[in-house]
């Protein structure tokens, strides 16, 4: 748009080509009308939206608040995005586009693992995105950058011999596992003791030294034996190990 405007300005302010021999003096650059906000690009809008999300969380982001942050009216804002949902999808696609894509192995099973791990890392670095995508149908509204891992996983499942229905089921099972792991770890970190962010709608954080200390070994012998070791064991990063086992099981069953 800016390049087009500059081209038009060159034609009408500096004269056309061959119409008149007499040059028209160059007009001084125009300044914005008094009280009129400067033009806002979609890139500026996304930067401001991401800043508000980082500060207050995606749930508190509103279109009105974003317009106020940018100093623009709602008409200008809706020129770039349809609504909050559209805005969030644009942010996710931009975030995914910045991630590096790994070299994919030839083996379909390994290809699924690599693509799923890439998807996990992208979402884990921006865990609120996983919350936004916790409803079915998100595949139909995301941009191409965000759908790369989905396409690789489905394609690898097809190459393994799965039907289209089975390939979609493979992706969905991996998706549930991935998003669940990200959300649990993010929620745990946010509301850990000492963060001051314990929420009344989450389970209380237990005393690590007293974890499962009151379990009756008669009723729950295995948990009683693990006892206070549980938090350390549960805190280990076993995503890849679990992913490989899940993929093996999914492909073997088909």
C-alpha positions in Angstrom: 0.0 0.0 0.0 2.8 2.4 0.9 4.7 1.7 -2.2 1.5 2.3 -4.3 0.9 5.6 -2.6 4.5 6.7 -3.2 4.1 5.8 -6.9 0.9 7.8 -7.2 2.6 10.7 -5.4 5.4 10.6 -7.9 3.0 10.7 -10.9 0.8 13.5 -9.7 3.2 15.7 -7.7 6.3 15.4 -10.0 4.4 15.3 -13.3 3.6 12.5 -15.7 5.8 11.2 -18.4 5.6 13.2 -21.7 2.4 15.1 -20.9 4.0 18.5 -20.3 7.4 19.9 -20.9 7.2 22.2 -17.9 8.1 20.5 -14.6 5.7 20.9 -11.7 7.5 21.9 -8.5 7.7 19.2 -5.9 5.1 19.6 -3.1 6.3 19.5 0.5 5.5 16.3 2.4 2.1 16.3 3.9 1.6 15.9 7.6 -1.2 14.0 9.3 -4.4 15.8 9.9 -4.7 17.2 13.4 -6.1 14.6 15.8 -5.7 11.8 13.3 -3.6 8.9 14.6 -0.8 7.6 12.4 -1.4 4.6 10.2 -1.1 1.3 12.0 0.2 -1.8 10.3 -0.8 -5.4 11.1 2.8 -6.0 12.3 2.5 -3.2 14.9 -0.9 -4.6 16.0 0.6 -8.1 16.5 3.5 -6.7 18.5 1.2 -4.8 20.8 -1.1 -7.7 21.2 1.7 -10.0 22.1 3.0 -7.5 24.7 -0.4 -7.3 26.3 -0.7 -11.1 26.5 2.8 -11.4 28.0 1.8 -8.8 30.7 -1.7 -9.9 31.5 -2.5 -13.2 29.8 -4.5 -13.9 26.7 -7.8 -14.2 28.5 -7.6 -10.5 29.5 -6.8 -9.3 26.0 -9.8 -7.4 24.5 -10.1 -5.6 21.2 -11.0 -2.4 23.0 -7.9 -2.7 25.2 -5.7 -3.3 22.2 -7.1 -0.3 20.4 -6.4 1.9 23.4 -2.9 0.5 23.6 -2.3 1.5 20.0 -4.1 4.8 20.2 -6.4 3.9 17.4 -10.2 3.6 16.9 -12.0 0.3 16.6 -12.6 0.8 12.8 -8.9 0.9 12.2 -8.4 -2.2 14.3 -11.1 -4.2 12.6 -9.6 -3.3 9.2 -6.7 -5.7 10.1 -8.5 -8.4 12.2 -12.0 -9.7 12.4 -12.2 -10.4 16.1 -10.1 -11.7 19.0 -10.1 -15.2 17.7 -8.7 -14.1 14.4 -6.1 -12.1 16.2 -4.9 -15.0 18.3 -4.6 -17.2 15.2 -2.5 -14.6 13.5 -0.2 -14.4 16.5 0.1 -18.2 16.6 0.9 -18.4 12.9 3.5 -15.7 13.2 5.1 -17.5 16.2 5.2 -20.8 14.3 6.7 -19.1 11.2 9.7 -18.0 13.2 10.5 -21.6 14.4 13.1 -23.5 12.5 12.0 -26.6 10.7 14.2 -29.7 11.2 15.4 -32.1 8.5 12.9 -34.9 8.4 14.0 -38.5 8.4 12.7 -41.0 5.7 11.2 -43.5 8.1 7.5 -42.5 8.8 7.7 -43.4 12.4 10.7 -41.2 13.1 9.2 -38.5 10.9 6.2 -38.3 13.2 8.3 -38.1 16.3 10.4 -35.3 14.9 7.4 -33.3 13.7 5.5 -33.8 17.0 8.6 -32.8 19.0 8.9 -29.6 16.9 5.3 -28.8 17.5 5.8 -29.4 21.3 8.8 -27.1 21.5 7.0 -24.3 19.6 4.0 -24.5 21.9 6.0 -25.0 25.1 7.8 -21.8 24.4 4.5 -20.0 24.4 2.3 -22.2 26.5 -0.8 -19.9 26.4 -1.1 -20.9 22.7 -1.8 -24.5 23.8 -4.7 -23.2 25.9 -6.2 -21.3 22.9 -6.1 -24.5 20.8 -7.8 -26.8 23.2 -11.0 -27.1 21.2 -11.6 -29.3 18.1 -11.7 -27.5 14.7 -8.5 -25.4 15.2 -6.9 -27.0 12.2 -9.5 -25.3 10.0 -8.6 -21.8 11.2 -4.8 -21.8 11.5 -2.4 -20.5 8.9 0.0 -22.6 6.8 3.0 -22.0 9.1 1.1 -23.4 12.1 -0.1 -26.5 10.2 3.3 -27.7 9.0 3.7 -30.3 11.8 0.1 -31.4 11.4 0.7 -32.1 7.7 3.9 -33.9 8.3 2.4 -36.2 11.0 -0.7 -37.0 8.8 1.5 -37.6 5.8 3.9 -39.9 7.6 1.0 -41.9 9.0 -0.4 -42.3 5.4 3.1 -43.4 4.2 3.1 -46.0 7.0 -0.1 -47.4 5.5 -2.8 -45.8 7.6 -6.1 -44.8 6.0 -7.0 -41.1 6.1 -9.3 -41.7 9.0 -6.5 -43.5 10.9 -4.0 -40.8 10.0 -6.2 -38.1 11.5 -6.7 -40.3 14.6 -2.9 -40.7 15.0 -2.4 -36.9 14.9 -5.3 -36.3 17.4 -3.9 -38.8 19.9 -0.4 -37.2 19.6 -2.0 -33.7 19.9 -3.9 -34.6 23.1 -0.7 -36.0 24.7 1.3 -33.0 23.6 -1.1 -30.3 24.7 -1.8 -32.1 28.0 1.9 -32.3 28.9 2.4 -28.6 28.1 -0.6 -27.4 30.0 0.1 -29.4 33.1 3.7 -28.3 33.3 2.9 -24.7 32.6 0.1 -24.7 35.2 2.4 -26.4 37.7 5.1 -23.8 37.2 2.7 -20.9 37.4 1.2 -22.0 40.7 4.2 -23.6 42.4 4.9 -22.6 46.0 6.7 -19.3 46.3 5.3 -17.8 43.1 2.4 -16.1 44.9 0.1 -17.3 42.1 -1.8 -20.1 43.8 -5.3 -20.1 42.3 -8.4 -21.2 44.1 -9.5 -23.3 41.1 -6.4 -25.5 41.1 -5.4 -28.3 43.4 -3.2 -27.1 46.3 0.5 -27.6 46.1 1.5 -30.4 48.5 4.4 -30.3 50.8 7.2 -32.2 49.0 8.5 -33.7 52.2 5.1 -34.9 53.2 3.9 -36.1 49.7 1.8 -39.2 50.0 3.1 -39.5 53.6 -0.4 -40.2 54.9 -1.3 -42.9 52.3 -2.4 -46.1 53.9 0.0 -48.8 52.6 -2.7 -51.4 53.1 -5.0 -49.8 50.5 -2.3 -48.1 48.3 0.9 -50.1 48.8 2.6 -48.9 45.6 2.0 -45.2 46.1 3.0 -45.5 49.7 6.3 -47.1 48.7 7.0 -44.2 46.3 5.9 -41.6 48.8 7.8 -38.3 48.7 9.8 -39.4 45.7 6.8 -38.7 43.5 7.4 -35.0 42.8 10.9 -35.5 41.7 9.9 -38.5 39.5 7.0 -36.6 38.0 9.1 -33.5 37.3 11.4 -35.4 34.9 11.1 -34.5 31.2 9.9 -37.7 29.7 7.9 -36.2 26.8 10.1 -37.8 24.0 10.1 -41.1 25.7 6.4 -41.1 26.0 5.9 -39.8 22.5 8.0 -42.6 21.0 6.0 -45.2 22.9 2.7 -43.6 21.9 3.7 -43.5 18.2 4.8 -47.1 18.3 1.5 -48.1 19.8 -0.6 -46.0 17.4 1.1 -47.3 14.2 1.3 -50.9 15.4 -2.5 -50.9 16.1 -3.1 -49.8 12.5 
